[in-house]
Amino acid sequence: MEKTTSRYIALPAALIALGLGVMAATAAFAGWLEHGSAIFLSLAESGMAWCF
């Protein structure tokens, strides 16, 4: 009975963590699309563009 209870707790927690990770990745990608050229230009000005 204890295994069943922990399964009912672990699965929603894992799904919530996965959802938060997907949301963070989506926000990072949207930020890159919005500000990617400015990020690249600032890296190019400092000479670090070739590091990435």
MARBAMI-429247 format. One record per residue: z, y, x of N, C-alpha, C in turn; residue number from 1. Coordinates in pm, 1 decimal. Layout:
N
     n_up  n_north   n_east    ca_up ca_north  ca_east     c_up  c_north   c_east   n
        Z        Y        X        Z        Y        X        Z        Y        X NUM
...
// end
This chain:
52
     n_up  n_north   n_east    ca_up ca_north  ca_east     c_up  c_north   c_east   n
      0.0   -118.9     81.7      0.0      0.0      0.0      0.0    125.9     86.5   1
     65.6    118.4    198.9     72.1    235.2    286.4    -65.9    269.2    345.4   2
   -146.7    167.1    376.1   -281.0    192.7    429.5   -368.9    263.0    326.2   3
   -357.3    223.9    202.3   -437.0    284.0     97.5   -401.1    431.9     80.0   4
   -273.8    462.5     85.9   -229.9    600.4     70.2   -279.3    686.6    185.7   5
   -271.3    635.2    307.8   -318.0    714.2    421.8   -468.8    733.4    416.5   6
   -540.3    637.6    359.2   -685.0    652.3    345.4   -719.1    764.0    248.2   7
   -642.1    774.9    140.8   -666.8    880.0     43.4   -632.1   1017.5     97.8   8
   -551.1   1022.8    200.4   -517.7   1150.9    262.8   -616.5   1182.8    375.8   9
   -655.1   1083.6    452.6   -740.9   1105.7    569.1   -883.8   1143.1    529.3  10
   -936.0   1082.9    426.4  -1074.3   1110.3    387.2  -1095.1   1255.7    341.9  11
  -1012.5   1308.5    252.1  -1032.3   1449.9    216.3  -1009.0   1544.2    334.3  12
   -913.8   1511.5    420.4   -889.4   1596.1    537.1  -1010.3   1595.4    629.6  13
  -1071.7   1479.8    647.9  -1191.3   1471.0    731.4  -1307.9   1546.7    669.0  14
  -1321.6   1537.2    538.6  -1429.6   1608.9    470.6  -1409.0   1759.7    477.0  15
  -1284.8   1804.2    465.2  -1256.1   1947.1    476.6  -1287.1   1995.0    618.3  16
  -1246.1   1918.0    719.1  -1274.4   1954.7    858.2  -1425.0   1958.3    883.2  17
  -1497.4   1861.6    830.5  -1642.8   1859.2    845.7  -1706.3   1980.0    777.0  18
  -1660.3   2012.6    658.1  -1713.0   2128.4    586.5  -1687.7   2258.0    661.6  19
  -1567.7   2273.1    717.4  -1537.4   2393.2    795.4  -1623.8   2400.6    920.8  20
  -1649.2   2286.5    983.2  -1736.0   2284.1   1100.8  -1878.9   2322.9   1066.8  21
  -1928.0   2274.0    954.9  -2063.5   2309.5    911.6  -2071.7   2457.9    878.9  22
  -1967.9   2511.4    814.5  -1968.2   2653.9    783.0  -1964.9   2739.1    909.4  23
  -1887.0   2696.9   1008.5  -1880.5   2772.0   1133.9  -2013.8   2767.0   1207.3  24
  -2077.2   2650.3   1209.0  -2206.9   2637.5   1275.5  -2313.2   2720.5   1204.1  25
  -2308.7   2724.0   1072.2  -2403.3   2803.9    995.4  -2383.6   2952.9   1022.4  26
  -2257.5   2995.3   1029.6  -2229.9   3136.4   1058.5  -2275.9   3172.6   1199.1  27
  -2255.2   3083.1   1295.5  -2299.8   3110.0   1432.2  -2452.6   3118.3   1438.8  28
  -2520.6   3029.4   1369.5  -2666.1   3031.0   1369.0  -2719.3   3157.0   1301.8  29
  -2656.5   3197.6   1191.9  -2698.8   3320.4   1123.6  -2676.3   3441.5   1213.6  30
  -2565.4   3441.2   1286.0  -2538.8   3549.8   1379.7  -2640.7   3554.1   1491.9  31
  -2680.1   3436.6   1538.6  -2781.2   3430.8   1644.5  -2915.5   3482.8   1592.7  32
  -2951.4   3447.6   1470.3  -3077.1   3497.5   1413.4  -3073.7   3649.0   1397.5  33
  -2957.9   3702.3   1360.1  -2945.1   3845.8   1336.7  -2940.6   3924.2   1467.4  34
  -2869.8   3872.5   1566.6  -2845.1   3949.6   1688.9  -2900.4   3882.9   1814.9  35
  -2985.1   3782.0   1799.5  -3034.2   3705.8   1914.1  -3111.9   3788.6   2014.2  36
  -3196.6   3877.2   1966.5  -3275.1   3958.3   2059.8  -3185.8   4053.8   2137.3  37
  -3086.1   4112.2   2072.5  -2993.7   4202.1   2143.0  -2910.7   4125.3   2245.2  38
  -2870.0   4002.9   2210.5  -2794.3   3920.0   2304.6  -2880.6   3888.9   2426.2  39
  -3004.6   3849.1   2401.4  -3093.6   3816.1   2512.7  -3121.1   3937.3   2600.9  40
  -3145.0   4052.9   2540.2  -3172.1   4173.2   2618.9  -3051.4   4213.9   2702.6  41
  -2931.6   4202.4   2648.6  -2813.2   4236.4   2728.2  -2794.1   4137.3   2842.5  42
  -2826.8   4010.2   2819.4  -2819.1   3912.1   2928.2  -2926.9   3939.4   3032.3  43
  -3045.5   3978.9   2987.7  -3153.3   4008.7   3082.2  -3118.4   4129.9   3167.4  44
  -3055.5   4230.2   3107.2  -3017.5   4348.9   3183.1  -2913.2   4318.3   3288.6  45
  -2826.7   4222.9   3260.4  -2722.9   4189.8   3357.9  -2768.0   4078.8   3452.9  46
  -2888.1   4026.6   3433.6  -2940.2   3923.3   3522.8  -2893.0   3783.0   3490.4  47
  -2829.7   3766.0   3377.6  -2778.3   3633.2   3341.9  -2867.0   3556.2   3245.1  48
  -2983.1   3611.4   3210.2  -3068.9   3545.4   3112.1  -3120.5   3411.7   3163.7  49
  -3135.4   3398.1   3292.8  -3189.4   3274.0   3347.1  -3084.9   3164.8   3355.6  50
  -2957.9   3197.4   3330.8  -2851.7   3096.5   3333.5  -2852.6   3011.2   3207.2  51
  -2914.4   3061.7   3101.9  -2916.6   2988.1   2976.1  -3055.4   2945.9   2950.7  52
// end
